[in-house]
Amino acid sequence: MEERIFDSKLKQLGIVLTDKMKEQFDRYFELLVEWNKVMNLTGITEYEEVNEKHFLDSLAIVKVQDMEQVSTVIDIGTGAGFPGIPLKIAFPHLKVTLLDSLNKRIKFLNCVIQELSLEDICALHGRAEDYAKKSEHREAYDLCVSRAVANLATLSEYCLPYVKKGGMFIPYKSGEIEEELQNSKKAVSILGGEIEQVEKFCLPESDIARSFIKIEKKKSTPGKFPRKAGLPTKEPLQ
């Protein structure tokens, strides 16, 4: 059987999928396209493009993080399940929590979880700033990921409270991030984090520029963070 483009690109990241995983990704693609007809999940619906811009992109985190060393992951503002579901498919040992503020997206995610027979994964409906105050989620995760579009200072306030000490927050960013990095250093520090590594690269065989910012949780996040709804976006910590 001829090797798929997706599989050959994944090999360049050091990831080899089993037949079962390949089937799960294909079924995920079908569900995404199907549900996208009735709700806005993605502007990308062509097979190879979804494989590259959603699935491969989600898994590219292996460039900065050994996923075998992670057991619990929370994906903040997961949307249609990226990067959380691709990570769960490729690394089945992970315990994954998907958080999104839109209930109809949660219905889609639950359908995907059921159809793909995924275990140890749940989809929660709510705001990041509310769940971060709950003891079962606060500082409870080895890794927090997010592909959400927000500046790094804002995103750090939403995400770092979920990370346990010694754990990591790794946001997915596009290309140029110098200014954003500079403007977020104070916020990251106040929230108990430290920027450990910045990795800029292009997705395999593409000109799609990506950046990962690896932030280690050094100390507990002060209890007053995240601030109430809307404030982290309106007035990012400076």
Salt bridges, closest charged atoms under 4 A:
GLU3 OE2 - LYS11 NZ 2.67
ASP7 OD2 - ARG4 NE 3.03
ASP7 OD2 - LYS22 NZ 3.65
ASP26 OD1 - ARG4 NH1 3.12
GLU30 OE1 - ARG27 NH1 2.95
GLU49 OE2 - LYS53 NZ 2.67
GLU52 OE2 - LYS9 NZ 2.86
ASP57 OD2 - ARG147 NH1 2.63
ASP57 OD1 - ARG210 NE 2.66
GLU68 OE1 - HIS93 ND1 3.88
ASP100 OD2 - ARG105 NH1 2.68
GLU115 OE1 - ARG27 NH2 3.02
GLU129 OE2 - ARG127 NH1 3.42
GLU139 OE2 - LYS217 NZ 2.87
ASP142 OD1 - LYS164 NZ 3.09
GLU157 OE1 - ARG227 NH2 2.80
GLU178 OE2 - LYS200 NZ 2.50
GLU180 OE2 - LYS173 NZ 2.61
GLU196 OE2 - LYS214 NZ 3.90
GLU216 OE1 - LYS218 NZ 3.58
